[in-house]
């Protein structure tokens, strides 16, 4: 039940991410830099050690989790490209942004539902390992959900389009995360396969941090303070993991 309750909290983070983006526009690059550092630190210092501790399956000479990690990264990248991905709200990249509208469309909503369902499932499975590990994954999902809110809800609010389309996105987000957490809490898989699933999830997190959050953090404010915020995030997770 705790995984389901925490999955519901991540839904609120999606909305708060959009709202805060509007209120702290000039300083939000620091928030994003910190968030990216937290995600990178969590994968490096918490998820990967747990994954390799349970990695017993091999493909040739390589642990299967290494392929799962790369596969997770590439799967999310390809899926977003085919489904109509979104770029940073404040991106200055020099090409057309008409695909922003796709995120509110049926295919974009389906893409979002798929990856947030996997988020919720990872949370449920993590709590099967231990409460401490579950909390660590929850921290990653809070940051991820916050970024989702920035890239979808905030953009539409800024354009004066707080409408049924945005509300539908929030409903999809809630259903997908909570149902994923419920499934993850109920199914039983071996430690080896759990390690593979979490490796895929880690690939997702690294992709989001490096292709969404960091580019957005530096799109208008490529400052040294943003890099400092990222470093603080990494060091914070290092200290948190070592004190759990």
Buried (B, 14 or more C-beta within 10 A) or exposed (E): EBBBEBBEEBBBBBBBBBBBBEEEBEEBBBBBBBBBBBBBBBBBBBBBEBBEEBBEBEEEEEBBBBBBBBBBBEBBBEBBEEBBBBBBBBBEEEEEEEBBBBBBBEEBBEBBBBBBBBBBBBBBBBBBBEEEBBBBBBBBBBBBBBBBBBBBBBBBBBEEEEEEBBEEBBEBBBBBBBBBBBBBBEEEEEBEBBBBBBBBBBBBBBBBBBBBBBBBBBBBBEBEEBBBBBBBBBEBBBEBBEEE
